[in-house]
Amino acid sequence: MSSPLRIEKKEETAALPDRAPQMKRGRVRRVVIFSILGLVVVVGAVLGFRTYEFHAHHATTDDAQIEGSIDPVLPRVSGYVREVLVKENQPVKAGDLLLRIDPADLQAKVDQERAEVANAEAAVAVAQAAVSSAQATVAHARADVAAAQTRQQQTGADVERYKALWGKEEISQQQYDAARAASDASRSATEASRATVESAAAGLQAAQRQIGATEAKVAQHQAALQAALLQLSYATVTSPVSGVVSKKDVEVGQLVQAGQPLLAIVEGHDAWVVANFKETQLAEMRPGQPVDIEVDAYPGVTFHGRIESLAAATGAKFSLLPPDNATGNFTKVVQRVPVKIVFTDPPNPQHPLRVGMNVSVAVELG
């Protein structure tokens, strides 16, 4: 008969072979766990080293947006809008007609100035006729002077002859006095004719000056006419550049004033990036350095560019209320400096860039 102790030993001996596989599986599990942990440590070390190397040679920021030229469309004349020919987000080309302003008042001004030009030109014709008349008067007066001088010479010669005859008592005193009187009369007539010539010459000069004045009036009204025609041309508003119509704020029948913003044209072909880097990132940043650009709208797509310029002041200095550290308590805040980045890739129609999109940039320092 077997004792209980022997029976227990037999049972323990029988159970020993069953624990060996469990111990083996535990060792395998520990090896796998330590291997995975080791692999994780190695991968983490590699990624950490690569991240350290990347940030050691790159400056990054996600405080960046796409910028572009936005050209406002402003009317140069006031009036009621007669016709609007574009819609919101419509592509247009430079010179395309955008809208028309009622030109009735402007056309009336043009007609008025044309009438003024015609009146001034008629005044010039009258002044030219007056000059011709004055020239004829001067010529007639000069002819009278010549005739008077001839008579004066004749009467003077008669006086000399009569004086000789009077000395010989061949003529009477009366005849001699009559000759002298005729000579004095012809001399006076000559002086009067000369005065008439001077008066006619003065009238001619006045008529010539009147031509100059009327011609100046013509030039003045012609300039006013050109200005009126220019104002009339402003009644048709055209696109200054090629782009897309945006922020349209004009309708038919609306009264617009000169200089009032009506809409904007966004140029899509000349986009750039403005990245706001911390001032501590600018030590090794220079124009011309290559830049990788990731647009939030296109995950996984990398655009390429280069630094074109760095702003001369921080963005805070251009804010509506720039900080003044000389007043109140001072708290040092890291400032950001705008950096302009231009694209070096050609435009991609599959990934259009729109002004205002958020981007992330990485500048390769060197």
DOMAR-489238 format. One record per residue: residue number from 1; x, y, z of N, C-alpha, C in turn. Coordinates in steps of 0.2 Angstrom, whole numbers. Layout:
// DOMAR-489238
   num     nxx     nyy     nzz    caxx    cayy    cazz     cxx     cyy     czz
   NUM       X       Y       Z       X       Y       Z       X       Y       Z
...
//
This chain:
// DOMAR-489238
   num     nxx     nyy     nzz    caxx    cayy    cazz     cxx     cyy     czz
     1       4      -6       0       0       0       0       4       6       0
     2       4      10      -5       8      16      -5       6      22       0
     3      11      25       2       9      31       7       7      37       3
     4       4      42       7       2      48       3       7      52       1
     5      13      52       4      19      56       2      21      54      -4
     6      22      47      -5      24      45     -12      19      47     -17
     7      13      47     -16       8      48     -21       9      56     -23
     8      10      60     -18      11      67     -20      18      68     -24
     9      23      65     -22      29      65     -26      28      63     -33
    10      25      58     -34      23      55     -41      19      60     -45
    11      15      64     -41      11      69     -45      15      75     -47
    12      20      77     -43      24      82     -44      29      80     -50
    13      31      74     -50      36      72     -55      32      72     -62
    14      26      70     -61      22      70     -68      20      77     -70
    15      20      82     -66      18      89     -68      24      92     -71
    16      30      90     -69      36      94     -71      37      95     -79
    17      36      89     -82      36      90     -90      31      95     -93
    18      26      96     -89      21     101     -92      23     108     -91
    19      27     110     -87      29     117     -86      34     120     -91
    20      38     115     -94      44     117     -98      41     121    -104
    21      36     119    -108      34     123    -113      32     130    -111
    22      29     131    -105      27     138    -103      33     142    -102
    23      38     139     -99      44     143     -98      47     145    -104
    24      47     141    -109      50     142    -116      46     148    -119
    25      39     148    -119      35     153    -122      36     160    -118
    26      38     160    -112      39     166    -108      46     169    -110
    27      51     165    -112      57     167    -114      56     170    -121
    28      53     167    -125      52     170    -132      48     176    -132
    29      43     177    -127      39     183    -127      44     189    -125
    30      48     187    -120      53     192    -117      57     195    -123
    31      60     190    -127      64     192    -132      61     196    -137
    32      54     194    -139      51     198    -144      50     205    -141
    33      48     206    -135      46     212    -132      52     217    -132
    34      58     214    -129      64     218    -129      67     219    -136
    35      65     215    -141      67     217    -148      63     223    -151
    36      56     222    -149      52     228    -151      54     234    -148
    37      55     234    -141      58     240    -138      64     243    -141
    38      69     238    -142      75     240    -145      74     243    -152
    39      70     240    -156      68     243    -163      65     250    -162
    40      60     251    -157      57     257    -156      63     262    -154
    41      67     260    -150      72     265    -147      77     267    -153
    42      79     262    -157      83     264    -163      79     268    -168
    43      73     267    -170      69     271    -174      68     278    -171
    44      67     278    -165      66     285    -161      72     289    -162
    45      78     285    -161      84     289    -161      86     291    -168
    46      84     287    -173      85     289    -180      81     295    -182
    47      74     295    -180      70     300    -181      72     307    -177
    48      74     306    -171      76     311    -167      82     315    -170
    49      87     311    -172      93     313    -175      91     317    -182
    50      87     314    -186      85     317    -192      81     324    -191
    51      77     324    -186      73     330    -184      78     335    -182
    52      83     333    -178      88     338    -175      92     341    -181
    53      94     336    -185      98     339    -191      94     343    -196
    54      87     342    -197      83     346    -201      82     353    -198
    55      81     353    -191      80     360    -188      86     363    -187
    56      92     360    -187      98     363    -187     100     367    -193
    57      97     365    -199      99     368    -205      93     371    -209
    58      87     371    -205      81     374    -208      77     378    -203
    59      74     383    -206      70     387    -202      63     386    -204
    60      58     385    -200      51     383    -202      46     387    -198
    61      40     388    -201      35     392    -198      28     390    -202
    62      23     390    -198      16     389    -202      12     396    -201
    63      16     401    -199      13     408    -199      14     411    -206
    64      11     408    -211      12     411    -218       6     410    -222
    65       5     415    -227      -1     415    -231       2     417    -238
    66      -3     415    -243      -1     416    -250      -4     424    -251
    67       0     428    -254      -2     435    -255      -2     435    -263
    68      -5     441    -265      -6     442    -272      -8     449    -274
    69      -8     451    -280     -10     458    -281     -18     458    -282
    70     -21     463    -278     -28     464    -278     -29     471    -280
    71     -31     472    -287     -32     479    -290     -39     481    -289
    72     -40     487    -285     -47     489    -285     -49     493    -291
    73     -55     492    -293     -58     496    -298     -62     502    -296
    74     -60     508    -297     -64     514    -295     -66     518    -301
    75     -72     521    -301     -74     525    -306     -71     532    -306
    76     -69     535    -311     -66     542    -311     -71     547    -312
    77     -77     546    -313     -83     551    -313     -89     548    -309
    78     -93     553    -307     -99     551    -304    -105     550    -308
    79    -110     546    -306    -116     545    -310    -119     539    -309
    80    -125     538    -312    -129     532    -311    -126     526    -316
    81    -126     520    -313    -124     515    -317    -129     512    -321
    82    -127     512    -328    -132     510    -333    -132     503    -334
    83    -126     500    -334    -125     493    -336    -119     490    -332
    84    -120     483    -329    -115     480    -326    -114     473    -330
    85    -108     472    -333    -106     467    -338    -103     461    -335
    86    -101     461    -328     -97     455    -326    -101     453    -319
    87     -99     447    -317    -102     443    -311     -96     442    -307
    88     -98     440    -301     -93     438    -295     -89     432    -298
    89     -83     432    -297     -78     426    -298     -78     425    -306
    90     -79     430    -310     -79     429    -317     -72     431    -319
    91     -68     427    -323     -62     429    -326     -62     434    -331
    92     -58     439    -331     -58     445    -336     -51     446    -338
    93     -50     449    -344     -43     451    -346     -43     458    -346
    94     -36     461    -346     -35     468    -346     -39     471    -352
    95     -42     477    -351     -46     480    -356     -53     478    -357
    96     -55     473    -354     -62     470    -354     -67     476    -351
    97     -73     477    -354     -78     481    -351     -81     478    -345
    98     -81     482    -340     -84     480    -334     -91     483    -333
    99     -92     489    -333     -98     492    -332     -98     499    -336
   100    -104     502    -337    -105     508    -340    -109     513    -335
   101    -107     519    -335    -110     524    -331    -114     529    -336
   102    -120     531    -334    -125     535    -339    -121     541    -341
   103    -119     542    -347    -115     548    -350    -119     554    -352
   104    -125     555    -350    -129     560    -352    -127     567    -350
   105    -125     568    -344    -122     574    -341    -115     575    -344
   106    -111     570    -345    -105     571    -348    -105     573    -355
   107    -110     570    -359    -111     572    -366    -113     579    -367
   108    -117     581    -362    -120     588    -362    -114     593    -361
   109    -109     591    -357    -103     595    -356     -99     596    -362
   110     -98     590    -366     -95     590    -372     -98     594    -377
   111    -104     594    -378    -108     598    -383    -107     605    -381
   112    -107     607    -375    -106     614    -373     -99     617    -375
   113     -94     613    -373     -88     615    -375     -86     615    -382
   114     -90     611    -386     -89     611    -394     -92     618    -396
   115     -98     620    -393    -101     626    -395     -96     632    -393
   116     -93     632    -387     -88     637    -385     -82     637    -390
   117     -80     632    -392     -74     632    -397     -77     635    -404
   118     -83     633    -406     -85     637    -412     -86     644    -411
   119     -88     647    -406     -89     654    -404     -82     657    -404
   120     -77     654    -401     -70     657    -401     -67     657    -408
   121     -68     652    -412     -65     652    -419     -69     657    -423
   122     -75     658    -422     -79     664    -425     -76     671    -423
   123     -74     671    -417     -71     677    -414     -64     678    -417
   124     -61     673    -419     -54     674    -422     -55     676    -429
   125     -60     674    -432     -61     676    -439     -63     683    -439
   126     -67     686    -435     -69     693    -434     -63     697    -433
   127     -58     694    -428     -52     698    -427     -48     698    -433
   128     -47     693    -437     -43     693    -443     -46     698    -448
   129     -53     698    -449     -55     703    -453     -54     710    -451
   130     -54     711    -444     -52     718    -442     -45     720    -443
   131     -41     715    -443     -34     716    -444     -33     718    -452
   132     -37     714    -456     -36     716    -463     -39     723    -464
   133     -44     725    -461     -47     732    -462     -42     737    -459
   134     -39     735    -454     -34     740    -451     -28     741    -455
   135     -26     735    -458     -20     736    -463     -22     740    -469
   136     -28     739    -472     -30     744    -477     -30     751    -475
   137     -32     752    -469     -33     759    -467     -25     762    -466
   138     -21     758    -464     -14     760    -463     -11     762    -470
   139     -12     757    -475     -10     758    -482     -13     765    -485
   140     -19     766    -484     -23     772    -486     -20     778    -483
   141     -18     778    -476     -16     784    -473      -8     785    -475
   142      -5     780    -477       2     781    -479       2     784    -486
   143      -3     782    -490      -4     785    -497      -6     792    -496
   144     -10     794    -491     -11     801    -490      -5     805    -488
   145      -1     802    -484       5     805    -482      10     807    -488
   146      10     802    -493      14     803    -498      11     808    -503
   147       5     808    -504       2     814    -508       3     821    -504
   148       2     821    -498       3     827    -494      10     830    -495
   149      15     825    -494      22     827    -495      23     830    -502
   150      20     827    -507      21     829    -514      18     836    -515
   151      12     837    -512       9     844    -512      14     849    -508
   152      16     847    -502      21     851    -498      27     853    -502
   153      30     848    -506      36     850    -510      34     855    -515
   154      28     854    -519      26     858    -524      25     865    -521
   155      21     866    -516      20     872    -513      26     876    -511
   156      31     872    -508      37     875    -506      41     878    -512
   157      41     874    -517      44     876    -523      41     883    -526
   158      34     883    -526      30     889    -528      32     895    -523
   159      33     894    -517      35     899    -513      42     902    -515
   160      46     898    -516      53     900    -518      53     904    -525
   161      49     902    -529      48     905    -536      45     912    -535
   162      39     912    -531      36     918    -530      40     923    -526
   163      44     921    -521      48     925    -518      53     929    -522
   164      56     925    -527      60     928    -532      57     934    -536
   165      51     932    -538      47     936    -542      44     942    -538
   166      43     941    -532      41     946    -527      46     951    -526
   167      52     949    -526      58     953    -525      59     958    -531
   168      57     955    -537      58     959    -543      52     963    -544
   169      47     963    -540      41     966    -540      37     965    -547
   170      38     958    -548      34     956    -554      27     953    -552
   171      27     951    -546      20     949    -543      18     953    -537
   172      12     953    -535      10     957    -530      11     953    -523
   173      10     957    -518      11     955    -511       6     949    -510
   174       0     950    -513      -5     946    -511      -4     939    -514
   175      -1     939    -520       1     932    -523       6     929    -519
   176      11     933    -517      16     930    -513      13     927    -506
   177       9     930    -503       6     928    -497       2     922    -498
   178      -2     922    -504      -6     916    -505      -2     910    -506
   179       4     910    -509       9     905    -510      11     902    -504
   180      13     907    -499      16     905    -493      10     901    -489
   181       4     904    -489      -2     900    -486      -3     893    -488
   182      -2     893    -495      -3     886    -498       2     881    -496
   183       8     884    -495      14     880    -492      13     878    -485
   184      10     882    -481       9     881    -474       3     876    -473
   185      -2     876    -478      -7     872    -477      -5     865    -479
   186      -1     864    -485       1     858    -487       6     854    -481
   187      10     859    -478      14     856    -472       9     853    -467
   188       4     857    -465      -1     855    -460      -4     848    -462
   189      -6     848    -468      -9     842    -471      -5     836    -470
   190       2     837    -472       7     831    -471       7     829    -464
   191       7     834    -459       8     832    -452       1     828    -450
   192      -4     830    -453     -11     827    -451     -11     820    -454
   193      -8     819    -460      -8     812    -463      -4     808    -459
   194       2     810    -457       7     806    -453       3     804    -446
   195       0     808    -443      -4     807    -437      -9     801    -438
   196     -13     802    -444     -17     797    -446     -14     790    -447
   197      -8     790    -450      -4     784    -451      -3     781    -444
   198      -1     785    -439       1     782    -433      -5     779    -429
   199     -11     783    -430     -17     780    -427     -19     774    -430
   200     -19     773    -437     -20     767    -440     -16     762    -438
   201      -9     763    -437      -5     758    -435      -6     755    -428
   202      -8     760    -424     -10     758    -417     -17     754    -417
   203     -21     755    -422     -27     751    -423     -25     744    -425
   204     -20     744    -430     -18     738    -432     -15     733    -427
   205     -11     736    -423      -8     732    -417     -13     730    -412
   206     -18     734    -411     -24     732    -407     -28     726    -410
   207     -29     726    -416     -32     721    -420     -28     715    -420
   208     -22     715    -420     -17     709    -420     -17     706    -413
   209     -17     711    -408     -17     708    -401     -24     704    -400
   210     -29     707    -403     -36     704    -402     -36     697    -405
   211     -32     696    -411     -32     689    -414     -28     685    -409
   212     -23     687    -405     -19     683    -400     -24     681    -395
   213     -28     686    -393     -33     684    -387     -38     679    -389
   214     -41     680    -395     -46     675    -397     -43     669    -399
   215     -37     668    -401     -34     662    -402     -32     658    -396
   216     -31     662    -390     -30     659    -384     -36     657    -381
   217     -42     660    -383     -48     658    -381     -50     651    -384
   218     -48     651    -390     -49     644    -394     -45     639    -391
   219     -39     640    -389     -35     635    -386     -38     633    -379
   220     -40     638    -376     -43     636    -369     -49     632    -370
   221     -54     633    -374     -60     630    -375     -58     623    -378
   222     -53     622    -382     -51     616    -385     -49     611    -380
   223     -45     614    -375     -42     610    -369     -48     608    -365
   224     -53     612    -364     -59     611    -360     -63     605    -364
   225     -63     605    -370     -67     600    -374     -63     594    -373
   226     -56     594    -374     -53     587    -373     -54     584    -366
   227     -54     589    -361     -55     587    -354     -62     584    -354
   228     -67     587    -357     -74     584    -357     -75     577    -360
   229     -71     577    -366     -71     570    -369     -68     565    -365
   230     -62     567    -362     -59     562    -357     -64     560    -352
   231     -67     565    -349     -72     563    -344     -78     558    -346
   232     -80     560    -353     -85     555    -356     -82     548    -357
   233     -76     548    -358     -73     541    -359     -73     537    -353
   234     -72     541    -347     -72     537    -341     -79     534    -339
   235     -84     536    -343     -91     533    -341     -91     525    -343
   236     -86     523    -347     -85     516    -348     -79     513    -344
   237     -80     509    -339     -75     507    -334     -73     500    -337
   238     -66     499    -338     -63     493    -340     -58     490    -335
   239     -57     484    -336     -52     481    -331     -45     483    -332
   240     -42     485    -327     -35     487    -328     -30     481    -329
   241     -32     475    -326     -27     470    -327     -31     463    -328
   242     -28     458    -330     -31     451    -330     -31     448    -324
   243     -37     445    -322     -38     442    -316     -45     439    -315
   244     -47     439    -309     -54     436    -307     -58     442    -303
   245     -64     443    -305     -68     448    -302     -70     446    -295
   246     -69     450    -290     -70     448    -283     -73     454    -279
   247     -76     453    -274     -79     458    -270     -83     463    -274
   248     -87     461    -278     -92     465    -282     -97     468    -278
   249     -97     475    -279    -102     479    -274    -105     484    -279
   250    -108     483    -284    -111     488    -289    -117     484    -292
   251    -122     488    -293    -128     486    -297    -131     491    -301
   252    -135     489    -306    -138     494    -311    -142     499    -307
   253    -142     505    -309    -146     510    -306    -143     513    -300
   254    -137     511    -297    -134     513    -292    -130     520    -293
   255    -130     525    -289    -127     531    -289    -120     530    -286
   256    -115     531    -291    -108     530    -288    -104     536    -288
   257     -99     537    -284     -95     543    -284     -88     542    -286
   258     -85     547    -289     -78     546    -291     -74     543    -285
   259     -70     538    -287     -66     535    -282     -69     530    -277
   260     -75     529    -278     -79     524    -274     -77     517    -276
   261     -75     512    -271     -73     505    -273     -79     502    -276
   262     -79     499    -282     -84     495    -285     -83     488    -285
   263     -77     486    -286     -75     478    -286     -68     478    -286
   264     -65     472    -286     -58     471    -286     -56     465    -291
   265     -50     466    -294     -48     461    -298     -42     458    -295
   266     -42     451    -294     -37     447    -291     -33     444    -296
   267     -26     446    -296     -22     443    -301     -19     436    -299
   268     -21     431    -302     -19     424    -300     -13     422    -303
   269     -10     425    -307      -3     423    -310       3     425    -307
   270       2     429    -302       8     432    -299       7     432    -291
   271       7     426    -288       6     425    -281      13     424    -278
   272      13     425    -272      19     424    -268      17     423    -260
   273      22     421    -256      21     419    -249      24     425    -245
   274      20     427    -240      23     431    -234      23     426    -228
   275      29     425    -226      30     420    -220      32     425    -214
   276      29     424    -208      31     428    -202      36     424    -198
   277      42     425    -199      47     421    -195      48     425    -188
   278      50     421    -183      52     424    -177      59     427    -178
   279      60     433    -174      66     436    -175      72     432    -173
   280      71     427    -169      77     423    -167      79     418    -173
   281      75     418    -178      76     413    -184      79     416    -190
   282      81     423    -189      83     427    -195      91     427    -195
   283      94     425    -190     102     426    -190     105     423    -197
   284     103     417    -199     106     415    -205     102     415    -211
   285      97     419    -211      92     419    -217      94     424    -221
   286      94     423    -228      97     427    -233      92     427    -239
   287      92     432    -243      88     432    -250      92     427    -254
   288      88     423    -258      90     418    -263      90     411    -260
   289      89     410    -253      89     403    -250      83     399    -253
   290      84     393    -254      78     389    -257      73     388    -251
   291      67     387    -253      61     386    -248      57     380    -251
   292      55     376    -246      50     371    -247      43     374    -245
   293      38     373    -249      31     376    -247      26     371    -247
   294      22     370    -242      17     365    -241      10     369    -240
   295       5     369    -245      -1     372    -244      -6     368    -241
   296      -9     371    -236     -14     367    -232     -20     364    -236
   297     -21     367    -242     -27     365    -246     -25     359    -250
   298     -18     357    -251     -16     352    -255     -11     348    -251
   299     -13     343    -246      -9     339    -242      -4     335    -246
   300       2     334    -245       7     330    -248      10     333    -254
   301       8     339    -256      11     342    -262      16     347    -260
   302      22     347    -262      27     352    -260      28     357    -266
   303      28     363    -265      30     368    -269      37     371    -268
   304      40     374    -272      47     376    -271      47     384    -273
   305      51     387    -269      52     394    -270      59     396    -267
   306      60     403    -267      66     406    -264      64     412    -260
   307      68     414    -256      67     420    -252      69     426    -257
   308      64     431    -257      66     437    -261      68     443    -257
   309      65     444    -251      67     449    -247      65     448    -240
   310      68     452    -236      66     452    -229      63     459    -227
   311      58     460    -223      55     466    -222      60     470    -217
   312      59     477    -218      64     481    -214      61     482    -207
   313      55     480    -205      52     481    -199      48     475    -197
   314      47     474    -191      42     469    -188      35     471    -190
   315      31     465    -190      24     467    -192      21     471    -187
   316      23     471    -180      19     475    -175      20     482    -177
   317      25     484    -180      26     491    -181      21     494    -186
   318      18     490    -190      14     492    -195       6     491    -193
   319       5     489    -187      -1     488    -184      -5     494    -183
   320     -11     494    -182     -15     500    -181     -13     503    -174
   321     -11     499    -169      -9     502    -163      -2     499    -161
   322       3     501    -164      10     498    -163      12     498    -155
   323      15     493    -153      17     493    -146      22     499    -144
   324      21     501    -138      26     506    -135      29     504    -129
   325      35     501    -129      38     498    -123      40     503    -118
   326      40     509    -120      42     514    -115      36     516    -110
   327      30     514    -111      25     515    -107      22     509    -104
   328      20     510     -97      18     504     -94      23     499     -92
   329      20     493     -90      25     487     -88      27     484     -95
   330      34     482     -94      37     479    -100      37     472    -100
   331      34     468    -105      34     461    -106      37     460    -113
   332      43     456    -112      46     455    -119      43     449    -122
   333      41     451    -129      37     446    -133      42     446    -139
   334      43     439    -141      46     438    -148      43     441    -153
   335      46     445    -157      43     448    -163      44     444    -169
   336      39     445    -174      40     442    -180      41     447    -186
   337      45     444    -191      47     449    -196      44     445    -203
   338      40     449    -207      38     446    -213      44     445    -218
   339      43     439    -221      48     437    -226      45     435    -233
   340      46     439    -238      43     437    -245      47     432    -248
   341      42     427    -250      45     421    -254      41     420    -260
   342      45     420    -266      42     419    -272      43     412    -275
   343      38     410    -279      38     403    -281      43     402    -287
   344      46     396    -287      51     395    -293      48     390    -297
   345      42     386    -295      39     382    -299      34     385    -304
   346      33     383    -310      28     386    -315      21     385    -312
   347      16     389    -313       9     388    -311       6     381    -313
   348       3     378    -308       0     371    -309      -7     372    -309
   349     -11     371    -315     -18     372    -315     -22     367    -311
   350     -19     361    -309     -22     356    -305     -22     358    -297
   351     -17     363    -296     -17     365    -289     -16     373    -289
   352     -22     376    -291     -22     384    -291     -20     387    -284
   353     -17     392    -284     -15     395    -278     -20     402    -277
   354     -23     402    -271     -28     408    -270     -25     412    -265
   355     -26     418    -266     -23     423    -261     -27     422    -254
   356     -23     422    -249     -25     421    -242     -25     414    -239
   357     -23     409    -244     -22     402    -241     -16     401    -236
   358     -17     397    -231     -12     396    -226      -7     391    -229
   359      -1     392    -227       5     387    -230      10     387    -224
   360      14     381    -225      19     380    -220      26     380    -224
   361      31     384    -222      37     384    -226      43     382    -222
   362      48     379    -226      54     377    -223      60     380    -227
   363      64     385    -224      69     388    -227      76     384    -226
   364      79     383    -231      86     379    -231      91     384    -229
   365      94     384    -223      99     389    -221     106     387    -224
   366     110     391    -225     117     389    -227     120     395    -230
//
